[in-house]
């Protein structure tokens, strides 16, 4: 049981980073978790995913998934800022980190612990 908890914790921390780097690995890991994956295999799959350079569409998809935690509770100004940052990212006028920093700020403001622990939002 302890091993299972450690596996779930690692996945919770790395899930969005994996999603950003490789949707294929994200889906594979989700399927393997249902079957009962070992820590060693999970770590290997995560490491393999992180070797892949994120595509812009995957970055947007990941950001949108995380933004989902706030979209019903944020202010109109915050929603507009997120949409502005997303468009600026699409036009390649801001780096990924700037968009992720805004999501991190929102996670802190709204105390979304799950996202606060996510490695994709922590340098």
TAVEN-V830012 format. One record per pair of residues at least 24 apart in sequence whose C-alpha atoms are under 8 Angstrom apart, sorted by the first residue. I is the first residue (numbers start at 1). J is the second residue. D is the distance in whole Angstrom. If there is no record, write none. Layout:
# TAVEN-V830012
I_J_D ; I_J_D
This chain:
# TAVEN-V830012
3_39_8 ; 6_39_8 ; 7_38_8 ; 7_39_6 ; 7_42_8 ; 12_114_7 ; 12_118_7 ; 13_114_8 ; 13_117_6 ; 13_118_4 ; 13_119_6 ; 14_46_8 ; 14_118_6 ; 14_119_6 ; 14_120_7 ; 15_118_8 ; 16_62_6 ; 16_66_8 ; 16_118_7 ; 16_119_8 ; 16_120_6 ; 17_50_8 ; 17_118_8 ; 17_119_7 ; 17_120_5 ; 18_46_6 ; 18_49_6 ; 18_50_6 ; 19_58_7 ; 19_62_6 ; 20_54_6 ; 20_55_8 ; 20_58_5 ; 20_59_5 ; 20_61_8 ; 20_62_6 ; 21_49_6 ; 21_50_6 ; 21_51_8 ; 21_52_6 ; 21_53_6 ; 21_54_4 ; 21_55_7 ; 21_58_7 ; 21_59_8 ; 22_49_6 ; 22_50_8 ; 22_52_7 ; 22_54_7 ; 22_58_8 ; 23_58_7 ; 25_49_6 ; 56_90_7 ; 59_96_7 ; 60_86_7 ; 63_99_8 ; 63_100_7 ; 63_103_8 ; 66_103_7 ; 66_115_7 ; 67_103_7 ; 69_112_8 ; 70_106_7 ; 70_110_8
